[in-house]
Amino acid sequence: MVKTALCVKLEAKPGKEADVASFLAGALPIVQAEPATTAWFAIRFGPSTFGIFDAFPDEAGRQAHLTGKVAAALMAKASELLAKPPTIEKVDVLASKLSK
């Protein structure tokens, strides 16, 4: 059961939109190896605005993701790809439906 989540908003620098999209798509195999990441979505809100929504069974899973490889890679590339630092919101999941 998912109880915690993250909502991350990313604003690409002009001309870096394709690079941000590629970075996010390339993160999927890393996230798939995270046992406590129950759900993970890389999304696009508009031409230069992207996001990540991911969900976890508990706070320990959320913290493991925040200190994991994708977060580290994103922070290492942030100044190159992003117009401003990512907005990261910790949220609680009130209800969910996950199917396989």
DSSP file (Angstrom, degrees, kcal/mol; ACC not computed):
  #  RESIDUE AA STRUCTURE BP1 BP2  ACC     N-H-->O    O-->H-N    N-H-->O    O-->H-N    TCO  KAPPA ALPHA  PHI   PSI    X-CA   Y-CA   Z-CA
    1    1 A M              0   0    0      0, 0.0     2,-0.4     0, 0.0    37,-0.0   0.000 360.0 360.0 360.0 134.7    0.0    0.0    0.0
    2    2 A V        +     0   0    0      1,-0.1     3,-0.1    36,-0.0    56,-0.1  -0.694 360.0 158.0 -87.1 134.5    1.3    3.4   -0.9
    3    3 A K        +     0   0    0     53,-2.5    90,-2.3    -2,-0.4     2,-0.3   0.583  60.5  39.7-126.4 -24.7    1.3    6.0    1.8
    4    4 A T  E     +AB  56  92A   0     52,-2.1    52,-3.0    88,-0.3     2,-0.3  -0.882  59.9 171.4-129.0 159.7    3.8    8.7    0.8
    5    5 A A  E     -AB  55  91A   0     86,-2.4    86,-2.2    -2,-0.3     2,-0.4  -0.949  23.6-129.0-155.1 172.9    4.8   10.3   -2.5
    6    6 A L  E     -AB  54  90A   0     48,-2.5    48,-1.8    -2,-0.3     2,-0.5  -0.994   8.3-163.4-129.7 139.1    6.8   13.0   -4.1
    7    7 A C  E     -AB  53  89A   0     82,-2.4    82,-2.7    -2,-0.4     2,-0.5  -0.987  16.8-175.9-118.9 117.4    5.7   15.6   -6.6
    8    8 A V  E     -AB  52  88A   0     44,-2.9    44,-2.1    -2,-0.5     2,-0.4  -0.954   9.7-160.6-119.5 130.6    8.7   17.2   -8.4
    9    9 A K  E     -AB  51  87A   0     78,-2.4    78,-2.2    -2,-0.5     2,-0.4  -0.939   8.2-170.7-113.7 133.6    8.4   20.0  -10.9
   10   10 A L  E     -A   50   0A   0     40,-2.9    40,-3.3    -2,-0.4     2,-0.6  -0.980  10.4-160.7-126.9 131.7   11.2   20.8  -13.4
   11   11 A E  E     -A   49   0A   0     73,-0.4    72,-3.2    -2,-0.4    73,-0.7  -0.950  20.5-140.3-114.1 114.1   11.5   23.8  -15.7
   12   12 A A  B     -D   82   0B   0     36,-3.0    70,-0.3    -2,-0.6     5,-0.1  -0.388  18.9-112.3 -72.1 146.0   13.9   23.2  -18.6
   13   13 A K    >   -     0   0    0     68,-2.9     3,-2.5     1,-0.1     4,-0.3  -0.437  52.8 -79.9 -66.7 151.5   16.3   25.9  -19.7
   14   14 A P  T 3  S+     0   0    0      0, 0.0    -1,-0.1     0, 0.0    34,-0.0  -0.335 122.1  16.2 -54.9 131.2   15.4   27.2  -23.2
   15   15 A G  T 3  S+     0   0    0     -3,-0.1     4,-0.2     1,-0.0     3,-0.1   0.342 109.0  85.8  86.2  -6.7   16.8   24.7  -25.8
   16   16 A K    <>  +     0   0    0     -3,-2.5     4,-2.3    65,-0.1     5,-0.2   0.297  52.4 104.8-107.0   7.7   17.2   22.0  -23.2
   17   17 A E  H  > S+     0   0    0     -4,-0.3     4,-2.4     1,-0.2     5,-0.2   0.910  82.2  47.1 -57.9 -46.1   13.7   20.6  -23.3
   18   18 A A  H  > S+     0   0    0      1,-0.2     4,-2.3     2,-0.2    -1,-0.2   0.860 110.9  53.4 -64.9 -34.4   14.7   17.5  -25.3
   19   19 A D  H  > S+     0   0    0      2,-0.2     4,-2.4     1,-0.2    -1,-0.2   0.892 109.1  47.9 -67.7 -39.3   17.6   16.9  -23.0
   20   20 A V  H  X S+     0   0    0     -4,-2.3     4,-2.5     2,-0.2    -2,-0.2   0.931 112.3  49.4 -66.0 -45.1   15.3   17.0  -19.9
   21   21 A A  H  X S+     0   0    0     -4,-2.4     4,-2.3     1,-0.2    -2,-0.2   0.911 112.9  47.6 -59.7 -42.7   12.8   14.6  -21.6
   22   22 A S  H  X S+     0   0    0     -4,-2.3     4,-2.4     2,-0.2    -1,-0.2   0.899 110.1  52.4 -65.9 -41.6   15.7   12.2  -22.5
   23   23 A F  H  X S+     0   0    0     -4,-2.4     4,-0.9     2,-0.2    -2,-0.2   0.940 111.3  46.8 -59.0 -47.8   17.1   12.4  -18.9
   24   24 A L  H >X S+     0   0    0     -4,-2.5     3,-0.8     1,-0.2     4,-0.5   0.922 112.8  48.0 -63.4 -45.0   13.7   11.5  -17.4
   25   25 A A  H >< S+     0   0    0     -4,-2.3     3,-1.0     1,-0.2    -1,-0.2   0.888 110.1  53.9 -62.2 -37.8   13.1    8.6  -19.9
   26   26 A G  H 3< S+     0   0    0     -4,-2.4     4,-0.4     1,-0.2    -1,-0.2   0.650  97.5  66.0 -71.2 -15.6   16.6    7.3  -19.2
   27   27 A A  H XX S+     0   0    0     -4,-0.9     4,-2.2    -3,-0.8     3,-0.6   0.682  77.2  87.6 -78.7 -17.6   16.0    7.3  -15.4
   28   28 A L  H <X S+     0   0    0     -3,-1.0     4,-2.5    -4,-0.5     5,-0.2   0.884  84.5  50.8 -53.8 -48.3   13.3    4.5  -15.7
   29   29 A P  H 3> S+     0   0    0      0, 0.0     4,-0.7     0, 0.0    -1,-0.2   0.861 111.1  50.1 -60.6 -33.0   15.7    1.5  -15.5
   30   30 A I  H X4 S+     0   0    0     -3,-0.6     3,-0.8    -4,-0.4    -2,-0.2   0.935 112.1  46.7 -68.2 -45.5   17.3    3.0  -12.3
   31   31 A V  H >< S+     0   0    0     -4,-2.2     3,-2.0     1,-0.3     6,-0.2   0.865 103.9  62.3 -65.3 -36.1   14.0    3.5  -10.7
   32   32 A Q  H 3< S+     0   0    0     -4,-2.5    -1,-0.3     1,-0.3    -2,-0.2   0.769  99.6  56.5 -61.0 -24.3   12.8    0.0  -11.6
   33   33 A A  T << S+     0   0    0     -3,-0.8    -1,-0.3    -4,-0.7    -2,-0.2   0.479  83.7  96.8 -86.0  -3.1   15.7   -1.3   -9.5
   34   34 A E    X   -     0   0    0     -3,-2.0     3,-1.4    -4,-0.2    31,-0.0  -0.781  61.0-161.0 -89.3 108.8   14.4    0.6   -6.4
   35   35 A P  T 3  S+     0   0    0      0, 0.0    -1,-0.2     0, 0.0    26,-0.1   0.788  86.8  50.1 -63.5 -27.9   12.3   -1.9   -4.4
   36   36 A A  T 3  S+     0   0    0     25,-0.1     2,-1.1    24,-0.1    22,-0.2   0.448  83.0  97.4 -93.6   0.8   10.5    0.7   -2.4
   37   37 A T    <   +     0   0    0     -3,-1.4    19,-0.2    -6,-0.2     3,-0.1  -0.780  48.3 176.7 -89.7 101.5    9.4    2.8   -5.4
   38   38 A T        +     0   0    0     17,-1.8     2,-0.3    -2,-1.1    -1,-0.2   0.867  67.0   9.2 -74.7 -39.3    5.9    1.5   -5.9
   39   39 A A  E     -C   55   0A   0     16,-1.3    16,-2.5    -3,-0.2     2,-0.3  -0.996  63.9-179.0-143.7 143.6    4.9    3.9   -8.7
   40   40 A W  E     -C   54   0A   0     -2,-0.3     2,-0.4    14,-0.2    14,-0.2  -0.972   1.7-179.6-148.0 128.7    7.0    6.3  -10.8
   41   41 A F  E     -C   53   0A   0     12,-2.6    12,-2.4    -2,-0.3     2,-0.5  -0.996  15.5-159.4-131.9 128.5    5.9    8.7  -13.5
   42   42 A A  E     -C   52   0A   0     -2,-0.4     2,-0.3    10,-0.2    10,-0.2  -0.941  31.3-179.4 -99.7 126.2    7.9   11.1  -15.6
   43   43 A I  E     -C   51   0A   0      8,-2.9     8,-2.5    -2,-0.5     2,-0.5  -0.848  28.2-140.7-131.3 160.7    5.5   13.6  -17.0
   44   44 A R  E     -C   50   0A   0     -2,-0.3     6,-0.3     6,-0.2    -2,-0.0  -0.986  12.2-179.5-124.0 123.2    5.4   16.7  -19.2
   45   45 A F        -     0   0    0      4,-2.5     5,-0.2    -2,-0.5    -1,-0.1   0.783  69.6 -29.7 -87.5 -31.9    3.1   19.6  -18.4
   46   46 A G  S    S-     0   0    0      3,-1.6    -1,-0.2     0, 0.0     3,-0.1  -0.881  91.1 -51.4-166.8-168.3    3.9   21.8  -21.3
   47   47 A P  S    S+     0   0    0      0, 0.0     3,-0.0     0, 0.0     0, 0.0   0.836 133.7   8.9 -54.5 -38.3    6.7   22.7  -23.8
   48   48 A S  S    S+     0   0    0    -28,-0.0   -36,-3.0     2,-0.0     2,-0.5   0.358 109.1  92.6-125.8   4.6    9.4   23.3  -21.1
   49   49 A T  E     +A   11   0A   0    -38,-0.2    -4,-2.5    -3,-0.1    -3,-1.6  -0.901  47.7 168.5-110.5 123.9    7.7   22.1  -17.8
   50   50 A F  E     -AC  10  44A   0    -40,-3.3   -40,-2.9    -2,-0.5     2,-0.3  -0.716   8.6-170.6-124.2 171.6    8.2   18.5  -16.7
   51   51 A G  E     -AC   9  43A   0     -8,-2.5    -8,-2.9   -42,-0.2     2,-0.4  -0.987  17.5-142.3-158.0 167.8    7.6   16.6  -13.5
   52   52 A I  E     -AC   8  42A   0    -44,-2.1   -44,-2.9    -2,-0.3     2,-0.4  -0.999  12.7-174.0-133.4 133.1    8.0   13.4  -11.6
   53   53 A F  E     +AC   7  41A   0    -12,-2.4   -12,-2.6    -2,-0.4     2,-0.3  -0.994  14.9 167.0-125.1 125.1    5.4   11.7   -9.5
   54   54 A D  E     -AC   6  40A   0    -48,-1.8   -48,-2.5    -2,-0.4     2,-0.3  -0.985  17.4-153.4-139.2 151.4    6.5    8.7   -7.4
   55   55 A A  E     -AC   5  39A   0    -16,-2.5   -17,-1.8    -2,-0.3   -16,-1.3  -0.904   8.3-172.4-129.9 152.9    4.9    6.8   -4.6
   56   56 A F  E     -A    4   0A   0    -52,-3.0   -53,-2.5    -2,-0.3   -52,-2.1  -0.934  33.8-121.8-142.1 156.6    6.2    4.7   -1.7
   57   57 A P  S    S-     0   0    0      0, 0.0     2,-0.3     0, 0.0   -20,-0.1   0.751  91.3  -9.6 -73.0 -22.3    4.9    2.4    1.0
   58   58 A D  S  > S-     0   0    0    -22,-0.2     4,-1.7   -55,-0.1     3,-0.2  -0.946  79.8 -83.7-162.8 177.1    6.5    4.5    3.8
   59   59 A E  H  > S+     0   0    0     -2,-0.3     4,-2.8     1,-0.2     5,-0.2   0.844 120.6  59.7 -63.8 -35.3    8.8    7.4    4.7
   60   60 A A  H  > S+     0   0    0      1,-0.2     4,-2.3     2,-0.2    -1,-0.2   0.906 106.1  48.0 -61.7 -40.9   11.9    5.1    4.6
   61   61 A G  H  > S+     0   0    0     -3,-0.2     4,-1.9     2,-0.2    -1,-0.2   0.900 111.6  49.7 -65.4 -41.0   11.1    4.2    0.9
   62   62 A R  H  X S+     0   0    0     -4,-1.7     4,-2.3     1,-0.2    -2,-0.2   0.924 112.0  47.9 -63.9 -44.2   10.7    7.9    0.1
   63   63 A Q  H  X S+     0   0    0     -4,-2.8     4,-1.5     1,-0.2    -2,-0.2   0.882 108.1  55.2 -64.9 -38.0   14.0    8.8    1.8
   64   64 A A  H  < S+     0   0    0     -4,-2.3    -1,-0.2    -5,-0.2    -2,-0.2   0.901 110.5  46.2 -61.1 -39.9   15.8    6.0    0.0
   65   65 A H  H >< S+     0   0    0     -4,-1.9     3,-1.6     1,-0.2     6,-0.6   0.917 109.0  54.3 -68.7 -42.7   14.6    7.4   -3.3
   66   66 A L  H 3< S+     0   0    0     -4,-2.3    -1,-0.2     1,-0.3    -2,-0.2   0.765 115.5  39.9 -63.4 -24.9   15.6   11.0   -2.4
   67   67 A T  T 3< S+     0   0    0     -4,-1.5    -1,-0.3    -5,-0.2    -2,-0.2   0.228 102.8 103.0-105.7  12.9   19.1    9.8   -1.6
   68   68 A G  S <> S-     0   0    0     -3,-1.6     4,-1.9    -5,-0.1     5,-0.1  -0.064  88.6 -85.0 -89.1-170.6   19.3    7.4   -4.6
   69   69 A K  H  > S+     0   0    0      2,-0.2     4,-2.5     1,-0.2     5,-0.2   0.843 120.7  52.3 -68.0 -38.6   20.9    7.5   -8.0
   70   70 A V  H  > S+     0   0    0      2,-0.2     4,-2.7     1,-0.2     5,-0.2   0.940 111.1  47.2 -66.7 -45.5   18.2    9.4   -9.9
   71   71 A A  H  > S+     0   0    0     -6,-0.6     4,-2.4     1,-0.2    -2,-0.2   0.914 113.5  48.9 -61.4 -42.4   18.1   12.2   -7.4
   72   72 A A  H  X S+     0   0    0     -4,-1.9     4,-2.0     1,-0.2    -1,-0.2   0.916 112.6  47.2 -64.0 -42.8   21.9   12.4   -7.4
   73   73 A A  H  X S+     0   0    0     -4,-2.5     4,-1.6     2,-0.2    -2,-0.2   0.893 111.5  51.5 -66.5 -39.2   22.0   12.5  -11.2
   74   74 A L  H  X S+     0   0    0     -4,-2.7     4,-1.2     1,-0.2    -2,-0.2   0.928 111.0  47.0 -63.5 -44.9   19.3   15.1  -11.4
   75   75 A M  H  < S+     0   0    0     -4,-2.4     4,-0.5     1,-0.2    -1,-0.2   0.861 110.0  53.8 -66.5 -33.8   21.1   17.4   -9.0
   76   76 A A  H  < S+     0   0    0     -4,-2.0    -1,-0.2     1,-0.2    -2,-0.2   0.828 118.2  36.0 -67.6 -30.6   24.4   16.9  -10.9
   77   77 A K  H >X S+     0   0    0     -4,-1.6     4,-2.5    -3,-0.2     3,-0.8   0.516  90.6  97.8 -98.2  -7.6   22.7   18.0  -14.1
   78   78 A A  H 3X S+     0   0    0     -4,-1.2     4,-2.9     1,-0.3    -1,-0.1   0.882  82.6  48.0 -53.8 -48.3   20.3   20.6  -12.7
   79   79 A S  H 34 S+     0   0    0     -4,-0.5    -1,-0.3     1,-0.2    -2,-0.1   0.808 116.6  45.1 -66.8 -27.2   22.5   23.7  -13.5
   80   80 A E  H <4 S+     0   0    0     -3,-0.8    -1,-0.2    -4,-0.2    -2,-0.2   0.872 127.7  24.0 -79.7 -39.7   23.0   22.5  -17.0
   81   81 A L  H  < S+     0   0    0     -4,-2.5   -68,-2.9   -69,-0.1     2,-0.3   0.762 108.2  71.5-100.8 -29.4   19.4   21.5  -17.8
   82   82 A L  B  <  -D   12   0B   0     -4,-2.9   -70,-0.3    -5,-0.4   -72,-0.0  -0.718  58.4-149.0-107.0 143.3   17.1   23.4  -15.5
   83   83 A A  S    S+     0   0    0    -72,-3.2   -71,-0.1    -2,-0.3    -1,-0.1   0.754  90.7   1.9 -73.1 -25.4   16.1   27.1  -15.5
   84   84 A K  S    S-     0   0    0    -73,-0.7   -73,-0.4    -6,-0.1    -1,-0.2  -0.960  98.7 -71.6-153.2 164.1   15.7   26.9  -11.7
   85   85 A P        -     0   0    0      0, 0.0    -2,-0.1     0, 0.0   -10,-0.0  -0.242  63.1 -92.5 -59.2 149.3   16.1   24.3   -9.0
   86   86 A P        -     0   0    0      0, 0.0     2,-0.7     0, 0.0   -76,-0.2  -0.295  31.8-128.5 -60.8 145.8   13.5   21.5   -8.9
   87   87 A T  E     -B    9   0A   0    -78,-2.2   -78,-2.4    -3,-0.1     2,-0.6  -0.892  28.7-169.7 -95.0 116.8   10.5   22.0   -6.7
   88   88 A I  E     -B    8   0A   0     -2,-0.7     2,-0.5   -80,-0.2   -80,-0.2  -0.939   4.9-174.7-115.5 118.4   10.2   18.9   -4.6
   89   89 A E  E     -B    7   0A   0    -82,-2.7   -82,-2.4    -2,-0.6     2,-0.5  -0.951  16.8-145.9-114.9 127.2    7.0   18.4   -2.5
   90   90 A K  E     +B    6   0A   0     -2,-0.5     2,-0.3   -84,-0.2   -84,-0.2  -0.794  29.7 179.5 -85.9 127.6    6.6   15.6   -0.1
   91   91 A V  E     -B    5   0A   0    -86,-2.2   -86,-2.4    -2,-0.5     2,-0.4  -0.901  27.1-125.1-129.9 157.7    2.9   14.5   -0.1
   92   92 A D  E     -B    4   0A   0     -2,-0.3     2,-0.6   -88,-0.2   -88,-0.3  -0.837  23.3-131.2 -99.1 139.8    0.8   11.9    1.7
   93   93 A V        -     0   0    0    -90,-2.3     3,-0.1    -2,-0.4   -38,-0.0  -0.824  21.1-176.7 -92.0 122.5   -1.3    9.5   -0.4
   94   94 A L  S    S-     0   0    0     -2,-0.6     2,-0.3     1,-0.3    -1,-0.2   0.804  70.4  -5.8 -87.8 -34.0   -4.9    9.4    0.8
   95   95 A A        -     0   0    0      2,-0.0    -1,-0.3   -92,-0.0     2,-0.3  -0.978  68.0-179.3-157.7 153.1   -6.1    6.7   -1.6
   96   96 A S        -     0   0    0     -2,-0.3     2,-0.4    -3,-0.1    -3,-0.0  -0.990  19.7-155.8-153.9 159.4   -4.7    4.8   -4.5
   97   97 A K        +     0   0    0     -2,-0.3     2,-0.4     2,-0.0    -2,-0.0  -0.949  18.8 176.7-137.5 117.9   -5.3    2.2   -7.2
   98   98 A L        -     0   0    0     -2,-0.4     2,-0.3   -59,-0.0    -2,-0.0  -0.983   4.6-175.4-122.5 131.8   -2.4    0.4   -8.7
   99   99 A S              0   0    0     -2,-0.4    -2,-0.0     1,-0.1     0, 0.0  -0.891 360.0 360.0-123.6 156.0   -2.8   -2.4  -11.3
  100  100 A K              0   0    0     -2,-0.3    -1,-0.1     0, 0.0    -2,-0.0   0.377 360.0 360.0-111.0 360.0   -0.3   -4.7  -12.9
